[in-house]
C-alpha cells in the first residue's frame, strides 16, 4: 500500500521524533542539549545513541554506515563501513559511540590549499548532531565536519557552524540591548531555490563536453531559444512531470521539504524550491537534493545538468539563497510587521544587514565566485557582478525617514490591487520583486540571487552570517555609547548614522543597464567581473580580521581557500580547453573534411555534366573552407597558450591568464566551429545539435 506524504516524510531520517521514542529520557535531553547549544557529548551517551541508531538503520535495511562530509571540492564525500563485527560465536552487527562520533578519512587527497602535504594523510570527521542521520542506498549516513590532523577546517560545514554561533552571540547581545531578555537562541534560516536542466541521457552521453565539463563548449544556436517566453511556468512535459514526482518522493523520505516545482525561463530548464530550514540542515539538504536530482534523472533516462551555463544563448541556472533570522520563540527578526517604521527591532536588524553587505560586498562576491558562475553573472539572466540591495518603494520611504530623522507621514500608495469585479481584492506585499538585484528584501527575508546552481550554499551564508554578526556588534557599541535619556531616540540616531554611511548600497532600479554600472562606480561599489578579479579580496586585511575576530576562519584557513579558489578555477578552464581541443581535432574536423569532400565531388560532378559550377554548392564549400582555415589558426593558438598556462607557477597569474587568454582563445575557436556546424547536415555531425538536445524531451 502506497504511503501518504505525512507517512513518507522523514521515514528514512533518524529525526527528533524517533530519538524521543528510542532513547532514554536523560540521553535524549543530553543529545538535544548538544545539538541545540553545543554542549559536549559524553561517550556513554554516544554509545546509547549509536546503538539505537544502528538498530533503526538495520530494521530499515541498512548494512553499512558512512561519515558524510563536505570537503572543499564543493561536493560531498563518503567512505562506507559495514556494521559487521567478528566474534567467537559468529558475525554481529555493531556500531559504537566512538564510530558514531569520529572517523578518520585520508585528508591529503582533498583540496587543502597547502594546509596538508601529500605525506600528511590523517584527517578526522566529527559527528554533527544538529543535522539528523539518514538512510540512503542501504547505508546509514551521518553528517559530519571534516578537519585535518592539526585541527584546521577542511570543509564547508565547520565554518558554517562557527558563523552561525557568531551570529547567535551577536544577535543575542543586540536583543538584550533592545530589552529582549526572553530570547535565548537565534538561528539563521535558508530556503535555496535550485535551478537545473534536464536533457535526454543518450544525447548527453554523446556530448563529450557535457560529460567532462558540464557545459557545451561548441554548438550552433537552435532556430528557437527562449524568445517566445513560452516555457516559463509552462505545462510540464510527461517525462519531466514523472521525474519531478519521483524526485519529490525521494526527497520527502529524506526529510527534505520540497515545496515548489515548475519550468524555468530557458527551454529544458526547471526549478525546485524547498521550505525554509535552519541553515546547517538546509545546506545539507541542498547537497542531497542535487545528488538525488542526478540519480532520479538517470532512472528516467535523462541527465540533470547543474552547471551554471550549460548552453550558450539561453539563460543559465542559479540558486537563490533566501536568508532570514529566527528566534527560539519562533519570531522572524526580519519581519516588518504592519508598521515597519515603528518596529524598532526590525529596523535594527534590517539596517545591520545593509551595513554588513555594504562593508563586505567584496566577500559577498567572492562567496559566489566560480568558473561556471562567471558565465552567468552580469548577463541578462542573472544579477550583475556588482553587489547592491533592493528594498522596494515602501521600505525605501521608511529608511529615508529614518535617515532624515523624521516621522513617516506618507503611507503606501495602495495596499490592494483591484481586478475584475468577480476577482478578490489582493493585498500587496510591502516590496515588489527586482530580478536584477543581487540582494533583495522580499517581504520578511533577503534573497541573495548571485549564487550559481552548482554552488555549495554554505559559502555565501558563512560570509553573510559573519558580516551581520560584525555589524550588530558595532551597532551595539554605538547604541551603548550614544547619549540621551530617550532610548528609542538613541537607537534611531544610530540607525540614521549607519544609513548615512551605507546608503550607497541601496538600489531599486534596473541592474542590467550600463547607466547602473557607471553609477555604481561613482558610488564606490566593487565591480568584480570574474573570479580572478574577486578572489584576491578574500585575503585583504579587513576580511581576514573579520573572520579571525569571530572565530570562523584562521588566517591559514583563509589563505588555503584563496589558493583553492584559484587552483579550481585554473583546473576547470584547463579541462575545458583540452576537451574543446580534443572534440575539434578528433570529432569535428574529420566530419568537416568528409563533408567538404562530398561537396567538392558534387561540384566537380556538376561541372562535368552541366559544364558549370554549382553556385550554391560552391558558396557552401567556400564558407566551410574559410571556417576550416580559421579553425586551424584558432586551434593552434589555443594549444600554444594552454601550454604556456600549464607552465605557470603563481596561482593568481595563472588564473588571470586562463580568464583573459584561454577563454578568449576558446571563444575564437568556437566561432568558426559553430559557423561550420550550421552548414553541415545534422545526421553527419558527431554529436547532437542544440535543437536536438534542448528540445528532445517530450
C-alpha positions in Angstrom: 0.0 0.0 0.0 1.4 3.4 -1.0 2.4 5.7 1.8 0.7 9.0 2.3 3.0 12.1 2.2 2.9 12.5 6.1 3.8 8.8 6.5 6.6 9.1 3.8 8.1 12.4 5.0 11.3 11.7 7.0 10.7 8.0 7.0 14.4 7.5 6.3 15.6 10.0 8.9 16.7 9.4 12.4 14.8 12.6 13.4 13.8 14.1 16.7 10.6 12.1 17.0 12.5 8.8 16.6 15.1 9.9 19.1 12.5 10.8 21.6 10.9 7.3 21.0 14.0 5.2 21.0 16.3 6.9 23.5 16.1 7.1 27.3 14.9 10.5 28.5 18.2 11.5 30.0 20.1 10.5 26.9 17.6 12.4 24.7 17.9 15.5 26.8 21.7 15.3 26.7 21.7 14.9 22.9 19.2 17.7 22.5 21.4 20.0 24.6 24.4 19.1 22.4 22.6 19.7 19.1 20.9 22.9 20.1 23.5 24.6 22.4 26.8 22.8 21.5 27.3 21.1 24.9 29.9 18.4 24.9 28.7 14.8 24.4 29.6 12.1 26.9 30.8 8.8 25.4 28.2 6.8 27.3 25.5 9.0 25.7 27.1 8.5 22.3 27.2 4.7 22.8 23.5 4.7 23.6 22.6 6.9 20.6 24.8 4.7 18.3 23.1 1.5 19.4 19.6 2.9 18.8 20.6 4.4 15.5 22.1 1.1 14.3 19.1 -0.8 15.4 16.8 1.5 13.5 19.1 1.5 10.4 19.3 -2.3 10.3 15.5 -2.5 10.6 15.3 -0.3 7.5 17.7 -2.5 5.5 21.0 -0.7 6.2 24.2 -2.8 6.3 26.8 0.0 6.3 27.4 3.4 7.8 29.3 6.4 6.5 30.6 9.7 7.8 29.1 12.1 5.2 31.1 15.3 4.8 31.6 18.3 2.6 35.2 18.9 1.6 36.3 21.9 -0.3 35.6 20.2 -3.6 32.1 21.7 -3.3 30.5 18.3 -3.4 30.1 15.6 -0.7 32.3 12.7 0.3 31.7 9.4 2.0 33.6 6.2 3.0 31.4 3.2 3.8 32.0 0.7 6.6 29.8 -2.3 7.4 28.2 -2.9 10.8 29.7 -6.4 11.0 32.0 -7.3 13.8 33.7 -10.7 14.2 33.1 -12.6 17.4 33.9 -16.2 18.6 30.2 -17.1 18.1 29.9 -15.5 14.7 29.2 -12.2 13.0 27.4 -9.5 14.9 26.0 -6.1 13.7 27.6 -3.5 16.0 28.1 0.3 15.9 29.8 2.1 18.8 29.6 5.6 20.1 33.3 6.1 19.0 32.4 5.1 15.4 29.5 7.5 15.5 31.4 10.4 16.9 34.7 10.1 15.0 36.0 8.9 11.6 39.5 9.1 10.0 39.4 9.7 6.2 42.5 10.5 4.2 43.0 14.3 4.3 45.8 14.6 1.8 43.7 13.7 -1.3 41.2 16.5 -0.9 41.9 20.2 -1.7 43.6 21.8 1.2 45.3 24.9 -0.2 48.6 23.9 1.4 47.2 23.0 4.8 48.1 19.4 4.2 51.1 17.9 2.4 50.7 14.8 0.4 52.5 12.7 3.0 50.3 14.2 5.8 47.4 12.0 5.3 45.4 11.8 8.6 42.2 13.8 8.9 39.1 13.5 11.1 35.4 13.6 10.6 33.3 14.6 13.7 29.6 13.9 14.0 27.3 16.9 13.7 24.4 16.1 16.0 22.5 19.2 14.8 21.9 17.6 11.4 20.0 14.3 11.6 21.4 11.0 10.3 19.5 9.3 7.4 19.4 6.2 5.3 20.2 6.1 1.6 21.1 3.2 -0.6 21.2 0.7 2.3 23.7 2.9 4.2 23.3 5.0 7.4 24.6 8.5 6.6 26.0 10.5 9.5 26.5 14.2 8.7 30.0 15.3 9.9 32.5 18.1 10.0 36.0 17.4 8.5 39.3 18.7 9.8 43.0 18.0 9.5 45.2 16.2 12.0 46.3 19.6 13.3 42.7 20.9 13.6 42.3 23.1 10.5 38.8 23.1 8.9 39.0 21.3 5.6 35.3 21.5 4.8 32.2 23.8 4.4 30.3 22.7 7.4 32.7 23.7 10.2 33.0 27.4 9.2 29.2 27.5 8.6 28.6 26.2 12.2 31.1 28.7 13.5 29.4 31.6 11.6 26.0 30.5 13.0 27.4 30.6 16.5 29.0 34.1 15.9 25.7 35.5 14.6 23.8 33.9 17.5 26.1 35.6 20.0 25.9 39.0 18.3 22.2 38.9 17.8 21.5 38.0 21.4 23.7 40.9 22.5 21.6 43.3 20.4 18.3 41.8 21.5 19.4 42.2 25.1 20.2 45.9 24.4 16.7 46.2 22.9 15.2 44.7 26.1 14.5 41.2 24.8 15.7 39.1 27.7 13.2 36.3 26.7 15.2 35.3 23.6 17.9 32.7 24.4 18.9 31.5 20.9 18.6 32.5 17.3 19.1 30.6 14.1 19.6 31.7 10.5 17.2 30.0 8.1 17.6 29.3 4.4 15.4 28.3 1.5 17.6 27.5 -1.5 15.8 27.6 -4.8 17.5 25.2 -7.1 17.6 25.6 -10.9 18.6 22.8 -13.3 18.4 21.5 -16.8 17.1 18.1 -17.9 18.2 16.5 -21.2 17.9 13.1 -22.8 20.6 10.8 -21.4 21.5 9.2 -24.7 22.2 12.6 -26.2 24.1 13.7 -23.1 26.3 10.6 -23.4 27.2 11.7 -27.0 28.4 15.1 -25.9 32.0 14.8 -24.6 31.9 18.4 -23.4 28.8 17.9 -21.3 30.3 14.7 -19.9 33.6 16.2 -18.9 32.9 19.8 -18.2 29.1 20.1 -17.6 28.7 22.6 -20.4 28.7 22.7 -24.1 31.9 24.2 -25.4 30.7 24.3 -29.0 27.3 24.3 -30.8 25.5 26.5 -33.2 22.3 28.1 -31.7 19.0 26.4 -32.3 16.5 28.2 -34.6 14.3 28.7 -31.5 15.6 29.6 -28.0 13.6 31.2 -25.2 12.5 34.3 -27.1 8.8 33.2 -27.2 8.8 33.2 -23.4 6.5 30.1 -23.5 8.5 27.7 -21.3 8.4 29.6 -18.0 5.7 28.1 -15.8 4.5 26.2 -18.9 2.8 22.8 -18.8 5.1 20.1 -17.7 6.1 17.5 -20.3 5.1 14.0 -19.2 8.7 12.8 -18.8 9.6 15.9 -16.7 6.4 15.6 -14.6 7.2 11.9 -13.9 10.8 12.8 -12.9 9.6 15.6 -10.6 7.0 13.3 -8.9 9.6 10.7 -8.1 12.1 13.3 -7.0 9.7 14.8 -4.6 9.0 11.4 -3.0 12.7 10.6 -2.7 13.4 14.0 -1.1 10.4 13.7 1.3 11.7 10.3 2.5 14.9 12.1 3.4 13.0 14.8 5.3 13.8 17.4 2.6 10.7 19.8 2.4 10.5 20.1 -1.4 7.6 22.5 -2.0 7.5 24.1 -5.4 8.4 22.8 -8.9 8.0 24.5 -12.3 9.5 25.1 -15.7 12.1 27.9 -15.7 12.7 30.5 -18.4 15.1 28.6 -20.7 13.9 25.5 -22.7 14.7 22.3 -20.8 15.3 24.3 -17.6 13.4 23.8 -14.3 13.3 24.8 -10.7 12.7 23.2 -7.3 12.2 25.3 -4.1 12.1 24.0 -0.5 10.5 25.3 2.7 12.9 27.2 4.9 15.1 25.3 7.4 17.9 26.1 9.8 21.0 27.0 7.8 23.1 23.9 8.6 20.3 21.5 7.8 19.3 23.4 4.7 22.8 23.3 3.3 23.0 19.5 3.9 19.6 19.1 2.3 20.6 21.2 -0.8 23.6 19.0 -1.3 21.4 15.9 -1.1 18.9 17.5 -3.4 21.5 18.0 -6.1 22.6 14.4 -5.7 19.1 13.0 -5.9 18.3 15.1 -8.9 21.0 13.3 -10.8 20.1 9.9 -9.6 16.4 10.2 -10.3 17.0 11.8 -13.7 19.3 8.8 -14.6 16.4 6.4 -13.7 14.2 8.3 -16.0 16.6 8.1 -19.0 17.6 11.7 -18.5 20.7 13.7 -17.3 20.4 16.5 -14.8 22.7 19.4 -15.6 23.7 21.6 -12.7 26.3 23.7 -14.4 25.6 27.5 -14.3 25.7 27.8 -18.1 25.4 24.5 -20.0 24.1 26.1 -23.2 25.2 29.3 -24.9 22.5 31.7 -25.9 19.9 30.7 -23.3 19.6 31.5 -19.6 21.9 29.8 -17.2 21.0 28.4 -13.8 21.3 30.0 -10.3 20.4 29.1 -6.8 18.6 31.9 -4.9 19.6 31.9 -1.3 16.6 33.1 0.8 18.0 34.1 4.2 16.4 35.2 7.4 16.9 35.2 11.2 14.5 33.4 13.6 14.4 33.4 17.4 13.8 30.4 19.7 10.3 32.0 20.2 9.5 31.4 16.5 9.8 35.1 15.7 11.3 36.3 12.4 13.6 39.2 13.1 13.3 40.4 9.6 9.5 40.6 9.6 8.5 44.3 9.2 5.1 43.9 10.8 2.2 46.2 9.9 4.1 49.4 10.8 7.8 48.9 9.9 8.7 52.5 10.8 7.6 51.8 14.4 9.1 48.4 14.6 12.5 49.3 16.1 13.7 45.7 16.4 13.1 45.1 12.7 14.8 48.3 11.7 17.9 47.4 13.7 18.3 44.0 12.1 17.4 45.4 8.6 20.0 48.2 8.9 22.6 45.9 10.3 22.2 43.7 7.3 22.5 46.7 5.0 25.7 47.7 6.8 27.1 44.2 6.6 26.5 43.8 2.9 28.0 47.2 2.1 31.1 46.8 4.2 31.7 43.2 2.9 30.3 43.4 -0.6 33.6 42.1 -1.9 33.3 39.0 0.3 29.7 38.5 -0.9 31.0 38.5 -4.5 33.9 36.1 -3.6 31.4 33.7 -2.0 29.7 33.0 -5.3 32.7 33.0 -7.5 33.3 30.0 -9.8 34.4 29.4 -13.4 30.8 28.4 -14.2 29.1 31.3 -12.5 31.4 33.8 -14.3 29.5 32.9 -17.5 26.2 33.8 -15.8 26.7 36.9 -13.7 26.1 40.2 -15.5 24.2 38.7 -18.4 20.5 39.5 -18.8 19.6 36.3 -16.9 21.2 36.9 -13.5 22.2 39.8 -11.3 25.2 41.8 -12.2 28.6 41.2 -10.6 28.0 44.4 -8.6 26.5 43.8 -5.2 23.6 46.1 -4.3 20.5 45.8 -2.1 16.8 46.2 -3.2 14.3 47.1 -0.5 11.3 48.3 -2.5 9.5 51.6 -2.6 7.7 51.3 0.8 10.8 50.3 2.8 12.8 52.9 0.9 10.5 55.6 2.2 10.8 54.1 5.7 14.6 54.2 5.5 14.7 57.7 4.1 12.5 58.9 7.0 14.9 57.1 9.5 17.9 58.6 7.7 16.3 62.1 7.8 15.4 61.7 11.5 11.8 62.5 10.7 8.5 60.7 11.3 7.0 58.7 8.4 3.9 60.6 7.3 3.1 59.4 3.8 1.5 56.0 3.5 1.7 53.4 0.8 0.0 54.5 -2.5 -2.2 51.5 -2.4 -2.5 48.4 -0.2 -4.7 46.4 -2.5 -4.9 45.5 -6.2 -8.3 45.6 -7.8 -9.0 43.2 -10.7 -12.4 42.4 -12.4 -15.4 42.6 -10.1 -15.5 38.8 -9.8 -11.9 38.6 -8.6 -10.9 39.1 -4.9 -9.0 42.1 -3.8 -5.3 41.2 -3.5 -3.3 42.6 -0.6 0.0 43.9 -1.9 3.3 42.8 -0.3 5.5 45.5 1.2 8.0 45.2 -1.6 7.9 44.4 -5.3 10.4 42.0 -6.8 13.5 43.0 -8.7 15.1 40.1 -10.6 18.1 42.3 -11.5 19.0 42.8 -7.8 21.7 40.6 -6.3 20.4 41.1 -2.8 16.8 41.8 -2.5 14.4 42.2 0.5 11.4 40.2 -0.3 8.8 40.6 2.5 10.5 39.1 5.5 13.8 37.8 4.2 16.7 38.6 1.9 17.1 36.8 -1.3 20.7 36.6 -2.4 20.4 35.9 -6.1 24.0 35.6 -7.2 24.9 32.0 -6.2 25.3 29.6 -9.1 23.3 26.4 -9.4 26.2 24.1 -8.6 27.4 26.1 -5.6 27.5 24.7 -2.1 25.4 27.4 -0.4 27.4 27.1 2.9 29.9 29.6 1.5 27.7 32.7 0.9 25.9 32.0 4.3 29.3 31.9 6.1 30.1 35.3 4.8 26.6 36.7 5.4 26.3 35.4 8.9 29.8 36.7 9.9 29.3 40.1 8.3 26.0 40.6 10.0 27.4 39.5 13.3 30.1 42.2 13.0 27.6 44.8 12.0 25.5 44.0 15.1 28.5 44.1 17.4 29.4 47.6 16.1 25.9 48.9 16.4 25.6 47.6 20.0 28.7 49.6 20.8 27.2 52.7 19.1 23.9 52.4 20.9 25.6 51.9 24.3 27.9 54.9 23.6 25.0 57.2 22.4 24.0 60.0 24.8 20.5 60.9 26.0 17.7 59.5 28.2 15.4 58.6 25.4 16.4 55.1 24.5 14.4 54.9 21.2 15.9 58.3 20.1 19.4 56.9 20.7 18.7 53.8 18.7 17.2 55.9 15.9 20.2 58.2 15.9 22.4 55.2 15.4 20.2 53.9 12.6 20.4 57.3 10.9 24.2 57.3 11.2 24.6 53.8 9.8 22.3 54.5 6.9 24.1 57.7 6.1 27.3 55.7 5.9 25.9 52.8 3.8 23.0 54.1 1.7 25.2 53.8 -1.4 24.5 50.0 -1.4 20.7 50.6 -1.8 19.5 50.5 -5.4 15.9 49.8 -6.5 16.5 50.2 -10.3 17.4 48.1 -13.2 20.8 46.4 -12.6 21.2 45.4 -16.2 21.8 48.9 -17.6 25.1 50.5 -18.5 23.9 53.5 -16.5 23.9 51.5 -13.3 27.4 50.2 -13.9 28.5 53.8 -14.3 26.5 55.0 -11.2 27.8 52.1 -9.1 31.4 53.1 -9.9 30.6 56.6 -8.8 29.3 55.2 -5.5 32.5 53.3 -4.9 30.9 49.8 -5.3 33.0 46.9 -6.4 32.6 45.6 -9.9 34.5 42.3 -9.7 33.6 40.7 -13.0 35.5 37.4 -12.8 36.8 35.0 -10.1 40.5 36.2 -10.6 39.2 39.8 -10.1 37.3 38.9 -6.9 39.2 36.3 -5.0 42.2 38.5 -4.0 39.7 40.4 -1.8 39.5 37.3 0.3 42.9 37.9 1.8 42.8 41.7 2.3 43.4 42.6 5.9 39.9 43.8 6.8 38.4 40.5 5.7 41.0 38.3 7.5 40.4 40.3 10.6 36.6 39.8 10.3 36.9 36.0 10.1 39.5 35.8 12.8 37.6 38.0 15.2 34.5 35.8 15.0 36.5 32.5 15.1 35.1 31.5 11.7 38.4 31.0 9.9 42.0 31.3 11.0 44.3 33.3 8.7 45.8 30.0 7.5 42.3 28.6 6.6 41.5 31.8 4.6 44.8 31.7 2.7 44.1 28.0 1.9 40.7 28.8 0.5 42.2 31.6 -1.6 44.6 29.1 -3.1 41.8 26.5 -3.7 39.6 29.1 -5.5 42.4 29.9 -7.9 43.5 26.3 -8.4 40.0 25.1 -9.1 39.4 27.9 -11.5 42.5 27.2 -13.5 41.9 23.4 -13.4 38.3 23.9 -14.6 39.3 26.0 -17.6 42.3 23.8 -18.4 40.0 20.8 -18.6 37.6 22.8 -20.8 40.4 23.8 -23.1 41.7 20.3 -23.5 38.2 19.0 -24.1 37.5 21.5 -26.7 40.8 20.8 -28.5 40.0 17.1 -28.4 36.5 17.5 -29.7 37.7 19.7 -32.6 40.6 17.5 -33.6 39.1 14.0 -33.1 35.4 14.6 -33.7 34.5 17.8 -35.6 37.3 18.3 -38.2 37.1 14.8 -39.6 33.4 15.4 -40.1 34.1 18.8 -41.6 36.7 17.3 -44.1 34.4 14.5 -45.1 31.5 16.9 -45.8 33.8 19.3 -47.7 35.0 16.3 -49.9 31.3 15.4 -50.6 30.6 18.9 -51.8 33.8 19.0 -53.8 32.8 15.8 -55.6 29.3 17.3 -56.1 30.8 20.5 -57.6 33.1 18.5 -59.9 30.3 16.1 -61.0 28.1 19.0 -61.9 30.9 20.7 -63.8 31.5 17.5 -65.8 27.8 17.0 -66.6 26.5 20.6 -66.9 29.8 22.3 -67.7 29.1 24.8 -64.9 30.0 25.1 -61.3 27.1 24.9 -58.8 26.7 28.4 -57.3 25.2 27.3 -54.0 27.5 24.3 -53.6 30.5 26.5 -54.3 29.4 29.1 -51.8 28.9 26.5 -49.1 32.3 25.0 -49.9 33.9 28.4 -49.7 32.4 29.1 -46.3 33.5 25.8 -45.0 37.0 26.3 -46.3 37.2 29.7 -44.7 35.9 28.2 -41.4 38.5 25.4 -41.7 41.3 27.9 -42.1 40.0 29.9 -39.1 39.7 26.7 -37.0 43.3 25.7 -37.8 44.7 29.1 -36.7 42.5 29.3 -33.6 43.3 25.7 -32.6 47.0 26.3 -32.9 46.8 29.4 -30.7 44.7 27.7 -28.1 47.1 24.7 -27.9 50.2 27.0 -27.6 48.6 29.3 -25.0 47.4 26.3 -22.9 51.0 25.0 -22.8 52.0 28.4 -21.5 49.4 28.3 -18.8 50.5 24.9 -17.7 54.0 26.1 -17.1 52.9 29.0 -14.8 53.7 28.7 -11.1 51.9 31.6 -9.5 48.2 30.7 -8.9 46.8 34.2 -9.4 48.9 34.9 -12.5 47.8 31.5 -13.9 44.1 32.1 -13.1 44.2 35.5 -14.8 45.8 34.0 -17.9 43.1 31.4 -18.1 40.5 34.1 -17.8 42.0 36.7 -20.1 43.7 34.5 -22.7 42.5 30.9 -22.7 38.7 31.7 -22.5 39.2 34.2 -25.3 41.1 31.6 -27.4 38.2 29.1 -26.8 35.6 31.6 -27.9 37.8 32.4 -31.0 37.9 28.6 -31.8 34.2 28.1 -31.1 33.1 30.8 -33.5 34.2 29.1 -36.8 33.3 25.7 -35.5 29.7 26.8 -34.8 29.6 28.6 -38.2 30.7 25.4 -40.0 28.4 23.2 -37.9 25.4 25.2 -39.1 26.3 24.3 -42.7 26.7 20.5 -42.1 23.7 18.1 -42.1 22.7 17.2 -38.5 22.9 13.5 -39.3 26.6 13.9 -40.3 27.6 15.6 -37.0 29.4 13.5 -34.4 27.2 14.9 -31.6 23.6 16.1 -31.0 22.9 19.7 -32.0 21.4 22.3 -29.7 17.9 22.0 -31.1 18.1 18.2 -30.7 19.4 18.2 -27.1 17.4 21.1 -25.7 14.0 20.2 -27.3 14.3 16.4 -27.3 12.2 15.6 -24.2 8.5 15.0 -24.7 
